[in-house]
Amino acid sequence: QSIPRELTPPKIVEYLDQYVIGQKNAKKSLAVAIYNHLKRVNNPVVDGVSIDKSNIMMIGNSGVGKTHMVKTLAKILEVPFAVVDATSLSQTGYVGLDPEECLARLYQAAENNMELAEKGIVFIDEIDKIGRKGENVSTTRDVSGEGVQQALLKIIEGSDVKFSPMGGRKNPNGEFVTMNTQNVLFIVGGAFEGLDKIIESRLNEKTSGMGFLSATKQEHSPEKTQRLMSQVTTEDLIAFGMIPELCGRIPVILSFDDLDHETLRRILVEPKNSIVKQFQKLFKLDGISLEFDSDAVDAVAQQVLAKKTGARGLRSVIERVLMDSQFEITQLRDQGVTELRVSRDNVENFTPVKQVLTDEYAQI
């Protein structure tokens, strides 16, 4: 399918729907934010009014599709795009990557075209892992926490930043380039484990006036966690350990839903590049048709739900189920096998996948 040229928020959502299942609210908010970013890049000042950029924060458990959604989006946007893991960054001058590495990656993605890079998008994953470790910050340096947030602040807010075009550590004698990040859109994502407790505590304080009464230890049900996470505010993120200045520069907060059984089931089979379709194409290259019983798809979804690994856990279950079949695929082909069927028993007990033989072999 050709990439839609006239990008409108509904068109962006329509495109995402082909590859990303569920997350209706997150898709809608993301589509609006991206559409506004593209408008702003082309019209930074309208009738004397300069328009600020709206950086985006995505909150959701591991495996719910944050990175997948952003990568899918990057394919339809004709702007360079870079992904960086916040845990690999450290305060400038310490072991690890300088925060400017985000811009070096973007510059490389733009094939060293600075004009193009300055309109790009940077996705910083695992942003919650650089939260402050507590209110009482010790006198020793918080190398990978608040210091990194402070360093990212300068990059995200929109200023001229010097960095080495090759990325990696700064070399005093090396070459530097300067990028203006005024029009670079930053999307940050993280799981923010325990944030639901902070939100609940805030809501209880408002209703009862006695915050300590709500300090219960029980785990929330997925539905309750989701309900709480959808009410997240900047105040909660600061209580979690993000610095106020950084939160102030990321005004759009998207909360991602946890994946339920039905959503996992749909993720397995529906998207254009679903895992089931990928394995079917792999087997087809050896002339073998691969089919999954409806019960087998259910069983895979149930296993992933039990392990709480999110959508990324689907592939590992299927890899394990099909390991022997993949190992013996050329022998199966030579024996005249043209079809394999995966059943619930194969998934639950990892029994060998049933072979369906061709007519001539079936008659022997």
N, C-alpha and C positions, 0 to 999 in steps of 0.2 A: 504494500500500500504506500502511495506517495505521501510524503510529509506535508501536512496542511500548511499552506503558505500564509493564509489569513488567520493568524492565531488569535482566537477569542477565548475567554475563559471556558465556555462550553466545549469548544473544539479541543482545548488542552485536556479537559476531563475525558472527553470521548476517546482521545488517543491513549491516555493512561489506563482507561477501562479495558483496553485490549490486552494489556500486560500485567496490570495490578488489580487483584480482586479485593472488593470491600473498601474500607477507609473512605467512605463517601464524603464525610465532612472535611477530612484532611485534604482530599483531592481538590475540593471546591475552594478552600482557603488558599491552597498552594497555587491553583490556577489563577486566582485573582492577584496574588502577590507577584507572580511571574509576569502576568499581563501588564501590571502597573510598572514593573521594573523595565520591561521592554519599551513602554511608552516614555518613561522617564529618561532612559538612555538616549532616545531620539529627541526628546524635548525637555532638557534639564531646567529651563526657565520658561514659564508660560505667563504672558502678560505681566512680566516683572516679578512674578512669584517663583522663587526657586523651590523645587520639589525635592524633599529629602527621600532617601532610599529606605525601604522597609525590609531590613534583614529578618530572617525567619529562624525560629527555633522549633525543632520537631521533638516531641517527647513520646516515648513508647518503648515497651519492652523489646529485648533483643529478638530479632527474627520476625517483627511485624511488618517489615517492608519499607522502612525509612530510606535506607540506602538504595534499595531497588527502585523506589519511586523517583528518587532524584536522578539516578543513572538513566532511567527510562526517559525522563523529561529532557535530559541533556541531548538525547538523540534528535529531538525535534526542534531544539533551539539552535539557531545558527550562531551560537556564541561559544567560546572556549569554556571548558569545564574541568575543574580539578577536585580530586578527593584526597583529604588528608586525615589521618587518625590523630586525634588530640593527644593520645597517650605517648606518641612518638616525639612530641614537642617538649622542650624544656626551656627554662629561663635562659635568655641569651647569655652566652659565656660559660654554660655548663654542658656536661656530656648530654648528647641528644641533638635533635634538630632545632634550629632557631625557628621561632614562629614565622619568620619571613619565608620559610620553606613553602608555605601556602602559595605565596605569590610566584615563587620560582616554578612551581608545578603548573600554575596557570599560564605563565609566560611560555613554558615548554609546550603546553597544550595548544597555545595560539601560534605555534611554530615560530616563536621569537618575533611575532608581530605585536609591538607594544600597543598600538592603537586598538587592535582587536582584543588584546588581553585586558585592557582597562575597561572593557564592557562585559567581562566574563563573570562566571559564577564559581564560587569556591564552597565545597561542602566539607565541613569539619565534623567528623564523627566522634563518638565517645566524649563529648564535651563535658558530660557530668563527672568524668574521672579526674578533671582538673579543678574540682570544687575545693574550697578551703576545707581543711580537715577539722575545723572547729573554730569557735569564736576566739579562744585564747591562742593566738598565733605565736609560736615560740620565737626566740631570738635567732635561731638557726634559719637558714634560707629555706623557703618552701619551694624547692626547685621546680617541681612539676605541677604545682597547684596555683596559688594566687599569683605567683610571679608570671606564669604563662598567661593567665587571664589579663594581667596588666599589659603584657607585651602584645597580646592579640587586640587589645583595646585600640591601640594606635592604628593598627592595620585596618580594623573593621570600621572605625569611625569615618575614614575618608581623609587621607593625607598623603604626602609624598613619602614613599618608603624605598630605601636603598637595599638591594639584595644582590647576591651573586647569581647570574643567569643560569649557572650550571647546578644550582641548588647545593645542599650539603653545608658543611661548616664554612664559616667566614674565613677567608684568607686575606690578611691585611694587604698583601701585594697583589691580590687578584682583581679581576675586572668587576665593576659594579654597574648595575643599571637602576634607574629610578622609575617606580610606577606610582601613578596617582590612583588611589583606591576609591575615589569619590563615587565612581559608577560601578564598582565591583559589588555584586550581590553576594552576601554571605549567608549560607544556610548551615545551621549547626544542629546536631542531633545527639540524643543520648537516652539511656533507659531511665535514669533518675530513680534508682531503686530506693524505696522508702519515702518518696515524695508524697505518696497518698496519705501517710501518717501525719506529715506536716500540714497538709491541706485540711485533714479532718480536725486536727488540733486547733487550727485557725477558725474553722467554721464553728466548732464547739464553743470556743472562747466567746465568739460573737453572740451565740444564742444563750449560753448559760452564764457567761461572765466568770466561770470557774474552770480555767483550762486544765487544772490538774485532775479534775474528775474524769476527763476523757482519756487519761493515759492507759488505755487498755492494751493488752499484749496480743490479743487474738489476730489471726490473719484475716484480711478482708476477702470476701468472695470476689471472683473476677468482675462480676456486675458492679459491685460497690466500688472496687478500685477504679473501674472505668468511669463511673459517675463522679468520683472525687477528682480524677485526673482531668476531666473536662472542665473543672472549675479552677484550674491552676492560674495563679496570678504571679506577677513579678515578685511580690512580697514572699511567696512560697519559695521561689527559686533562690532568693537571697538567703532565706533561712536554711536552704539546702547547702549553700556554700558558694554560690555564684556571686561575684562582686557586683554591687549596685550599678556601677558605671557600664559594665558589659551588658547587663539586663536592659539598661536604658537604651542601648543602641540596637537591641533586637526586639522590636515592638510586636512582631507577629508570632504568636505561640500556637502551634498545632499539636493537638493531642491525638495520638494514634490508638485505635481500639486494639485490644488483645484478640488474637485469632481464636474463634470457636471451631467446633468440629466441622460444621457445614462449610465455613470459609476455607479451612484447610483442605477439605475434600474438593472444593471448587478450584483452589490454587493448583492442585495436582493435575487437573484435566482441562481446565478452561482457557487459560491464557495462550496467546499465539505460540509462546515458547515454553509451554508447561513442561514439567519434568517428565511426565508420561509421554508426551509427544517427542521429546528429545530422545528418550530411550527407544521409542518405536522407530525413529529415523535411523538410529544406530544399528538396530537389528535388521532394518530393511536393507542396509548396505550389504548385508550377508544373505539377502533374499529370504529373510524370515520375518513373518508377521507376528507382532507381539501384542497380545490382548490382555486387558485387566478386567477380571470380574468386578461387578459393582461392590460386592462384599470385600474384595481385596483392597479396593480404594478406601473403603470405610476403615478397614483394619490398619492401614498405613496412617490415616488421620488420627485414629485412636492412640496409636503408639507415640506419635509426635506430641499429641496433647498431654499424654501421661508424662513424657520426659520434659515438657515445657521448653522445647528447643526452638519453637516457632517454625516459620516456613523453611528456614535453612536446614532443619532436621529432616525434611521430607526426602531429600536426595540421598542421605546416608542410609535411610531405611531401605529405599529401593535398590541402592547399590548392593546392600547386603543380601537382599532377596534374590537379586539377579546375578550374584557373583559367579556361581557355578555355571549358569547358562552362558555367561559372557566368556568364561574360561574355555568352555567346550564348544563355542559357537561354530567354529570351522568344522569340527567333527559332526555336529548336528546337521549342518548344511550338507556335508558329504553323504550323510546317511539318508538324505531326502526329507528332513524335517522342514516344513514350510510355515508352521505356526506353533507358537508357545502361548499357553494360557496361564495367567497368574491367578491363584485362588486365595481365599482368606487363610486357608491352612498354610500355604507357602509363606505368607506374611507373618502369621502368628508363631509358627513352629519352624520356620526356615527350612521346610521340606523342599526337595527338588521340584522345579517348575515342570508342570505336565507338558509332555510333547504331543502335538497333534501331527500325525504322519500323513503323507500324501496317499491317495487312493491305492496306487500300485504297491506301496509298502504295506498298507493296511491289509491287502489281500494275501500277502505271502504267509 
